[in-house]
């Protein structure tokens, strides 16, 4: 994937990953991971099946519809953080959260997203880097 993808690039990536998975075509590791999260979200699959519409669709918070591509991207971000243990300690916090959700990876990921979203929002609001200590504290409090 690209280092600085546009919104359209991200949307095409998820649509392609989903399409390749559904067709049992070979996937790159990140595509396979993305497709697995797409499979966990049947509510997004009709959109993922229509790449042109997916690229053009506008998601406004006021509409009450979440952006499926932001949601899926957060799933991938958390997976990447856990895999790299970045920030340091997230793997341990994740294992603890996973234990508290009785091994329900999807539920744990959605809880972790709340923390990630909060920390990113706060960083953006204050125009600073995300507070990794606050992120880990939030994960450990869940």
Secondary structure, DSSP 8 states (H G I E B T S, - for coil): --SS--HHHHHHHHHHHHHHHHTT----HHHHHHHHHHHT-HHHHHHHT-HHHHHH----GGGT---HHHHHHHHHHHHHHHHHT-STTHHHHHHHHHHHTTT-HHHHHHHHHHHHHHHHHHHHHHTS---HHHHHHHHHH-
